[in-house]
Amino acid sequence: MTTHKIATADETAIRKLIDDWAAAVRAKDIDAVLAHHSPDILMFDVPPPFESRGIEAYRETWDLFYPMQPAPIAFDILGMDIVAGTEVAFVAAHMQCEEIGSGGKRSKLDFRLTMGLCKIDGRWTILHEHHSVPAT
């Protein structure tokens, strides 16, 4: 027998925040991409730079991301789990984007996303973002 947990209001708010973030990435709306990130965001990424600290460094990673993406931008959430307390939460997601592969063909890339959030002044804020792919 499968049981389904009813999402809390915080989990629902975080899911919307992440859904909106992914939509902003697809729309190339950088202000919306950054809207819920801390000024002190720490991100670990797959392509260089390995580590980005601060909102300006995080912003610059998108300047590297977009030229490698065929239009329309694919940045999809294939599955997402959220654990939320009253002030701290984390998200683990299976994501998929696409790259321009050899010969200019679209190539799918499955990756893992982990985010750490904290409620600051009543608003969920992303403090940590981590993208990874399985080692080959």
C-alpha positions as CSV (number, residue, x, y, z in Angstrom):
1,M,0.0,0.0,0.0
2,T,1.3,3.4,-1.0
3,T,0.8,6.4,1.3
4,H,0.9,9.9,0.1
5,K,2.1,12.7,2.3
6,I,0.1,15.9,2.1
7,A,2.4,18.8,1.3
8,T,2.7,21.5,4.0
9,A,2.2,25.2,3.1
10,D,6.0,25.6,3.1
11,E,6.6,22.7,0.8
12,T,4.0,24.0,-1.6
13,A,5.6,27.5,-1.5
14,I,9.0,26.0,-2.1
15,R,7.8,23.8,-5.0
16,K,6.3,27.0,-6.6
17,L,9.6,28.9,-6.1
18,I,11.6,26.1,-7.8
19,D,9.0,25.7,-10.6
20,D,9.1,29.5,-11.2
21,W,13.0,29.5,-11.1
22,A,13.1,26.8,-13.8
23,A,10.6,28.7,-15.9
24,A,12.7,31.8,-15.5
25,V,15.8,29.9,-16.7
26,R,13.8,28.7,-19.8
27,A,12.7,32.3,-20.4
28,K,16.2,33.7,-19.9
29,D,14.8,36.1,-17.3
30,I,17.9,36.6,-15.2
31,D,16.2,38.9,-12.7
32,A,13.6,36.2,-12.0
33,V,16.4,33.5,-11.9
34,L,18.1,35.4,-9.2
35,A,15.0,36.6,-7.3
36,H,15.0,34.1,-4.5
37,H,18.8,33.6,-4.1
38,S,20.7,35.0,-1.2
39,P,23.3,37.7,-1.9
40,D,25.8,35.2,-0.3
41,I,24.7,32.2,-2.5
42,L,27.2,29.3,-2.7
43,M,26.9,27.1,-5.8
44,F,28.8,24.1,-7.0
45,D,28.3,23.4,-10.7
46,V,29.2,20.7,-13.2
47,P,31.1,23.0,-15.8
48,P,33.7,25.5,-14.5
49,P,33.6,27.4,-12.4
50,F,33.4,24.6,-9.9
51,E,32.4,27.0,-7.1
52,S,30.6,30.3,-7.3
53,R,30.2,32.5,-4.2
54,G,28.0,35.5,-4.1
55,I,25.1,36.6,-6.3
56,E,27.3,38.3,-8.9
57,A,29.4,35.1,-9.4
58,Y,26.2,33.1,-9.6
59,R,24.8,35.5,-12.2
60,E,27.9,35.1,-14.3
61,T,27.4,31.3,-14.5
62,W,24.3,31.9,-16.6
63,D,26.3,33.9,-19.1
64,L,28.3,30.7,-19.6
65,F,25.2,28.4,-19.6
66,Y,23.0,30.1,-22.2
67,P,25.5,30.1,-25.2
68,M,25.6,26.3,-24.9
69,Q,21.8,25.9,-25.0
70,P,19.8,25.3,-28.2
71,A,16.5,27.2,-28.6
72,P,14.0,26.7,-27.2
73,I,15.8,26.3,-23.8
74,A,15.1,23.0,-22.1
75,F,15.4,23.1,-18.3
76,D,12.9,20.6,-16.9
77,I,12.2,19.2,-13.5
78,L,11.6,15.4,-13.9
79,G,11.2,14.7,-10.2
80,M,11.5,16.7,-7.0
81,D,11.5,16.0,-3.3
82,I,11.2,18.7,-0.6
83,V,11.8,18.5,3.1
84,A,10.9,21.6,4.9
85,G,11.0,22.6,8.6
86,T,9.7,26.0,9.8
87,E,12.9,27.8,8.9
88,V,15.2,25.5,6.9
89,A,14.5,23.3,3.9
90,F,16.2,21.3,1.2
91,V,15.2,20.3,-2.3
92,A,16.6,17.3,-4.2
93,A,15.5,17.1,-7.9
94,H,16.2,15.2,-11.1
95,M,16.6,17.8,-13.8
96,Q,17.1,17.7,-17.6
97,C,18.6,20.3,-19.9
98,E,20.0,20.1,-23.4
99,E,23.3,21.1,-24.9
100,I,24.5,21.7,-28.4
101,G,26.3,18.5,-29.2
102,S,28.6,17.6,-32.0
103,G,27.3,18.6,-35.4
104,G,25.0,21.1,-33.8
105,K,22.6,18.4,-32.6
106,R,20.6,18.7,-29.4
107,S,21.9,16.4,-26.7
108,K,20.0,15.7,-23.5
109,L,21.8,16.0,-20.1
110,D,20.2,14.6,-17.0
111,F,21.6,16.2,-13.8
112,R,20.9,16.3,-10.1
113,L,19.9,19.5,-8.3
114,T,20.2,20.0,-4.6
115,M,19.2,23.3,-3.0
116,G,19.4,24.5,0.6
117,L,16.9,27.2,1.7
118,C,16.3,29.3,4.8
119,K,13.3,31.3,5.6
120,I,14.4,34.9,6.0
121,D,11.9,37.6,7.0
122,G,9.1,35.2,6.2
123,R,10.4,34.4,2.7
124,W,12.1,31.3,1.4
125,T,15.7,32.1,0.2
126,I,18.1,29.8,-1.6
127,L,21.4,29.8,0.2
128,H,23.1,26.8,-1.6
129,E,22.7,25.3,-5.0
130,H,24.5,22.2,-6.3
131,H,24.3,20.6,-9.7
132,S,25.9,17.3,-10.4
133,V,26.1,14.5,-13.0
134,P,26.9,10.8,-12.4
135,A,30.6,10.1,-12.7
136,T,31.6,8.1,-15.7
